[in-house]
Amino acid sequence: MASPPPPPPPKLPVPGRRNILVTSALPYVNNVPHLGNIIGCVLSADVFARYCRLRGYNVIYICGTDEYGTATETKAMEEKCSPKEICDKYHAVHSEVYKWFDIKFDKFGRTSSPQQTEVCQAIFQKLMENNWLTENTMQQLYCDTCQRFLADRLVEGKCPTEGCNYEAARGDQCENCSKLLNPTELIDPKCKVCKNTPRIRDTDHLFLELPLLSDKLVNYINETSVAGMWSQNAIQATNAWLKEGLKPRCITRDLKWGVPVPHEKYKDKVFYVWFDAPIGYVSITASYTPDWEKWWKDPDNVELFQFMGKDNVPFHTVMFPSTLLGTGEKWTMMKTISVTEYLNYEAGKFSKSHGIGVFGNDAKDTNIPPEVWRYYLLTNRPEVSDTLFTWADLQAKLNSELLNNLGNFINRVLSFVAKPAGAGYDSIVPDAPNAESHPLTKALAEKTNKWVEQYLEAMEKVKLKQGLKSAMGISSDGNAYLQESQFWKLYKEDPAACAVVMKTSVGVVYLLACLLEPFMPSFSNEVLRQLNMTPEESLSFCDDKGEIAKAKRPWDFVSAGHKIGKPSPLFKELKDEEVESFRNKFAGSQAERSSKAQADAEAKKVADKLKDTKLSDGGQKKEQKKQSGGSKSKNAEVDVTVAKLDIRVGLIRKAQKHPDADSLYVEEIDVGEEAPRTVVSGLVKFIPLEEMQNRKVCVLCNLKPVAMRGIKSHAMVLAASNEDHTKVELVEPPESAAVGERVTFAGYSGEPEASLNAKSKTWEKLSADLHSNGELVACYKDVPFTTSAGVCKVKSIASGEIR
């Protein structure tokens, strides 16, 4: 049995080449990473590193698990094991998740290593020698019950920041407002272990004198933020720190699990995790190659690109650079920082601590391939503002963009070439002399070249979402090219023109495999397999090899006479029932999901019972007549069809613009249920975004969910429009109406049907009209929408429809 080939030797910087060092924020080891973590650091960095390899740059991608600190000790206490056992367990989990997501590290290491201790202590000694460290006595919370000083993350309390008041702020940072805190600043602090109130005690610590380093730091930031084209959110976060004024920052902690401080007085303490964690980039490189200094101490020949979420910015633009500058050594400092905002989940935030969202192992269990997850996360990458993950949006992007656009183009081309002679080309790429003289082909080549130029410009600036969009534009143009050429007719009527179209299209297929490899490597590998090419030999897009120039002549990418492989579909449709199943499966927190099966079973019983309950229009009207003594009251006019509408008082917790539709809002609305509902409304033209926030509305709750531009809406906000639909206003319940209360019609309180079809026109019978007392009230046949607190109103529309 042959032994496996030895691993390739570590890469080192090469004189005369572009040498790029890529890092992503070290994921903390105490939990499974969720999709927000993955897009925020490791996936974004992987895309850029793969792009650099594609372009022929000399690049290494370094990452690993951040293993020291309070969170690890806390998790170890929870799971009744040692911190080392926790780190071993979750390092393996992280490695497995990233492997499944096709993340290609040059080294995925750990901070609990001998190299970390060696590098961290060496940097500390330099800072001591250069007098950038001071000693100070600080007050720290001490738990008499646990008999220990409490590290930041072992304390929780109310955030002291004005306007925040988050009840579960950690001792180091409030995850609600992102403000960095000291534990003693918390209001009503509690020990997370025993839940008792700790007391304040004095303890001595070492501090990094950031104010003394500020001149060096500000010069670095001013120069590098421009030269390195830092993302705007990184600049804003950094400037916010500088504006507040730099303060001495404590670098030691009263813990056992960490890098020990090499100082006699502080030998029982360890380094604060945010002092030693960024040094992990260096130590993991040291575990990759003993010549690590060639990467980290050669700023003239190495460019450092760092990827992270927005909450990590100050530690990478202020703390870590100050640490390196303080050593007085010639370090490779960060050139470019790429920062993401938050990826939110359905109706709330992803949260590791609360177990909310889709986690790395969850993605694998869905059987949706990794290239689909990568594509969706990258098209939804929160580069400028927070973005929203929804299952309906994932479905829409898979089915319309990957399956119907990209997959359709490639499969049409390769399937036609693979057809036997007389119907196709028997899998042989035809020759196409004078392709540039074919007008339609020439026009495609010009469009393709522009897309490639945009792709390269975006990727060089680390605008990953724009780079992906440019590559997909080539696929859209390819589909239009096939359709306009009508190649199936040309095959018989003009064989020479058909050969040009197909050879050019095969070239575009290869080009797409190249450009999309950083985003969807397993997809590109499969395309190359179907082209009968190997990734190792074929995937390259370098200036010096002339491959970029070929974008102007896509018919030259694949030689005439090349035999392709066997085509097969590249993507599979994601069906509505699968999406609904996933949405239900991953609702709530991980802890809540374990008991959700019981709740679902109970809900199904109720739904089945409702199905068996049939309301008869005639019977209902007879009953109303009987109750009213045969007189024609307004109540009698309220027919059963309208009574079926489950309208409730809702509170819009959050509203934002739809990411893919200019006229739509996406709202999170509390209707008195366990979780808010996601609702899509076409109100952008009529109601300003600021007027949509935190206001009560009437919500039609028993509509069947319907996808609107990729996001599934689970209810409908009621609004009144005038007769020509030029003016729209929200139907407003009384301010004192309870959230979740049923809106009735003059007292009617019949049970609504379980669900109404989204295409139903029932609500169009409702109108906004003048009530008897002169107020503008939302009515149905003069019968007002009623709550226990009074009637529902509209501002100024006297007649029209409820929409």
ROGU-198197 format. One record per residue (C-alpha): x, y, z. Coordinates in steps of 0.25 Angstrom, whole numbers, plus 5000, padded with zeros to 4 digits. Last residue first. Layout:
<rs>
XYZ ...
</rs>
This chain:
<rs>
477951885004 476751945011 476052015000 475552154998 474852265005 475152375015 476652365015 477252465025 477852395037 477352255038 476652195050 476452075058 475252075068 475352075083 476252005095 475551875094 475851875079 474851905068 474951915052 473751995050 472451945043 472052045032 472051935022 473451895027 474152005034 475452075037 475052205044 475252355040 474552425051 473252505049 472452445060 471652355050 472952295044 473552345031 474052235023 475252145021 474852025013 474751875014 474351795002 475751784997 476051705009 475451575003 476251584990 476951444993 478251424986 478951394999 478051285002 477451295016 477951205027 477451145040 476051205038 475751315048 474951275060 473751375062 473851495070 472851595065 472851715074 472651825065 473551765055 474751705062 476251735064 476851625072 477851665083 479351625080 479951755085 478951825095 478151945090 478652075098 479052145085 477752115078 477952035066 478452105053 478152065039 479452105031 479252215020 479352205005 479152314995 479252304980 478352174980 477352244970 476252214980 476952254993 477852145000 477652095014 478752005020 478651875027 480051805030 480051665024 480551535030 481651435029 482451495017 483551405011 484751485006 485251454992 484651564984 483351544992 483151404996 481751365001 481251315015 479751275015 478951385021 478451365035 479151485042 478551615036 479251715044 478751845049 479851945053 480551995065 481752075064 483252045067 483852085054 483052105041 483052255042 484552255041 484552175028 483652285021 482252245017 481652245003 482752204993 483352105003 482052035006 482051904998 482051815011 482851695015 482551635028 483451545037 482751505049 483151535064 483451415073 482651355084 481351415079 480651545083 480651605069 482151665070 482551705056 483851695049 483751775037 484351765023 484051885014 483751884999 483851984988 485351974985 485451824985 486651734987 487151765001 485751805006 485851935013 485751925028 484651915039 484851875054 483951855065 482651875058 481551855068 480351775064 478851785068 478251665061 477351635049 477051485047 476051495035 474951395035 473951495040 474151555026 473651435019 472551415030 471751535026 471751665034 470351725030 469651665042 470551745051 470051875044 468551835048 467451785039 466351735048 466051595049 466051585064 467451615064 467951485069 467051405059 467551495048 469051465052 468751315053 468151325039 469351395034 470251295040 469451175034 469451235020 470951265020 471251125026 472551115034 473250985034 474050925046 474750805042 475950885037 476050955050 476150825058 477350785048 477950915051 477850895066 478350755066 479550805057 479850915068 479950805079 480950725070 481750855067 481850885082 482350745085 483450755074 483850895079 484450835092 485850815087 485750935078 485651025090 487050995095 487551025081 486851155081 485651195073 485251145059 486251055053 485350935050 484151025046 484951105036 485550975031 484250905029 483651035022 484851035012 484650885009 483150905007 483451014997 484450934989 485950954987 486250924973 487550844970 488850904965 489950854955 489150774946 490050664938 490950674926 491950564923 493350604920 493850694909 494750654897 495650764892 495650774877 495650924877 496450984889 495651034901 495951184905 496051244891 494551254888 494551354900 495351454892 495351584900 495351504913 496651434906 497451564911 497251524925 497851384922 499151444916 500051354925 500651474931 499351544935 498851424943 497551354943 497851204947 496951084948 497450984938 498550884943 498150874957 496650884954 496750764945 495950774931 494950684925 493950804923 492950724932 494150714942 494450854941 492950894944 493050794956 494350864961 493651004959 492450964968 493350904979 494151034979 492951134980 493351274983 494851264980 494551174968 493451264962 494451344953 495151214948 493851124946 493151244940 494351264930 494251114926 492751124923 493051254915 494051174907 492951064905 492051174900 493051224890 493251084884 491751074884 491451204877 492551194867 492151054863 490651104861 491151204852 491951104844 490751004844 489751114838 488351054836 488550914842 489250954855 488751094854 487351054858 487850994871 488751114873 487651214874 488651324875 487751414883 487551304893 488951264894 489451404896 488351434906 488851314914 490251364913 489951504917 489351444930 490551364932 491451484930 490651564940 490951454950 492351484950 492051634952 491151604964 492251514971 493251624970 492251724975 491951644987 493451624989 493851774990 495251734994 495851854986 496651754977 495351674976 494551794972 495551834961 495651694956 494151674955 493951804948 494951774938 494451634936 493051694934 493551784923 494251674916 492951594916 492151704910 493151724899 493251574896 491751564896 491651674885 492751604877 491951474878 490651544873 491451614861 492151484856 493451544851 494151514864 493951364862 494751364849 495051214851 494251134860 494650994862 493750904869 493850854884 493750704883 492650634892 491950564880 491750704874 490250724874 488950664867 489550594855 490850554863 490450504877 490050614887 491150654897 491250794891 489750814893 489850764908 491150854910 490450984906 489050954912 489650904925 490551024927 489451134924 488451064933 489351044944 489651194944 488351254942 487151154946 487951074956 488851174962 488151304961 486651264961 486551144969 487751164979 487451314981 486051294983 486251184993 487251255001 486251375001 485151285006 486051235017 486351365022 487751425026 487651585027 488751685025 489351785034 490051905027 491251935018 491851795015 490751705021 491051585011 489751545005 490251504992 491451435000 490551365009 489651314998 490851264990 491551195001 490251125005 490051084991 491451034989 491350955003 490250864997 488850875004 488750745011 488150815023 489050745033 490250815027 489650955030 489250905044 490750875047 491151015044 490051075052 488751135047 488151235057 487951265072 488751185082 488751295092 490251305094 490551275080 489551385075 488951415061 488151535063 486651545061 485351515052 485951435041 487451425045 488251555045 489651565038 490351675045 491351775039 492551725032 493951775032 495151765022 496451825028 497551855018 499051885021 499251815035 500651835040 501851745036 502651775048 504051855049 504351855063 504151965073 503251875082 502251985085 501851985070 501451835071 500551865083 499951995078 499651915065 498951805073 498151905082 497652015072 497351955058 497151805061 496551825075 495751935071 495151855059 494651725066 493151775068 493051805053 493351655049 494651615043 495651605032 497151645032 498051665019 499551675022 500451715010 501851655010 503051715003 503451845010 502751805023 503751695025 503551645040 502351565040 502551475027 504051455028 503851455043 503051315042 504351245037 504051135047 502851105038 501351075041 501451075056 502151215055 500951255046 500051205057 500951295067 500751415058 499251415056 499151375071 499751505075 498351555072 497851475084 498951515094 498551655098 497051625095 497151505104 497751575116 499051515119 499151425131 499351445146 500051365157 501451415152 501051555154 502051605164 503151515158 502851555143 502751455132 501251465131 500651335128 499851305115 498451265118 497551185127 497951215142 497151355143 497351485150 497551565137 498651645131 498751745119 497951865125 497851975115 498352115118 497352215112 497252265097 496252385095 494752375092 495152425078 496152315076 495152205079 494152265070 495152285059 495452135059 493952095058 493752195047 495052155039 494652005040 493152035036 493752115024 494551995019 496052015019 496652055005 498052005009 498752135005 497652225012 497552145025 498952125025 499452265025 498552325035 498552195044 500052185045 500152335048 499052315059 499752195065 501152265066 500552385072 499652305081 500752225088 500752305101 499252305101 499252145099 500052115112 499851965112 499451935127 499951835137 499051795149 498951805164 497651765171 496651845180 495351785183 493951815179 492751725184 492051615176 490551595176 490151455175 489751375163 490651255166 491451245153 490951365145 491351455157 490351575157 490551725155 489351825158 489851935149 491051895141 492251995142 493051905151 493151805140 493851905131 493151925118 493351935103 492051985096 491551885086 490151935088 489451805090 490651715092 491051805103 492551785105 493551735116 492651705128 491551655120 490251725118 488951645121 487951745124 488251845113 488051985118 488352045104 487952195104 489052235113 490152135114 490152065128 489851925123 489051845133 489851725139 490651605136 491951565142 492751435138 493151495125 493951605131 494751515140 494251505154 495351505165 495151375173 494551315186 493351255178 492351305189 493251425193 493151475178 494151585175 493951695165 495151775162 495651905166 496951945160 498351965165 499352005155 500651965148 501152025135 501551975122 502152055110 503552065117 504352015104 504851895112 503451855117 502851865103 504051775098 503851675109 502351665106 502651635091 503551525095 502451465105 501451465094 502351395084 502851285093 501451265100 500751255086 501851165080 501651065092 500151055088 498851095093 498651195082 498251085072 498451055057 497851055044 498951075034 498951085019 497451095021 496551055010 495051075015 494250975007 493050995016 493150845020 494550875024 494150995032 493150915040 494150805043 495250895048 494250965057 493750835063 495150785065 495550915072 494250905080 494650775086 496150805088 495850935094 494850885104 495750775108 496850875111 495850965119 495650845128 494350775129 492950795136 492250835124 491750975130 493050995137 493850965124 492951065117 493251175128 494751145127 494751155112 493951285112 494951345123 496151335114 497051255105 496651175093 496551265080 496351155069 497251165057 497451255045 498551275034 498351285019 499651285011 499851364998 500851374987 500051434976 499751354963 498351414961 497651294965 498451284977 498051424981 496551394978 496651274987 497151364998 496051464996 494951364996 495651295009 495651425016 494151445014 493851305018 494751315031 494251445036 492851505036 492251405027 492551295036 492251365049 490851405044 490651265039 490851205053 492151155059 492051045069 492451085083 493551105093 494651125083 494651265080 494851285065 496151355061 495851475053 496251445039 497751455034 498351475020 499751495017 500051545003 501351534995 501351594981 502551544975 503951604973 504551534985 503751414989 503151415003 503151275009 502151155006 502251035016 502750905009 501650825002 501050715011 501750575008 500950484999 500150375005 500850245007 500650134996 500050005000 
</rs>
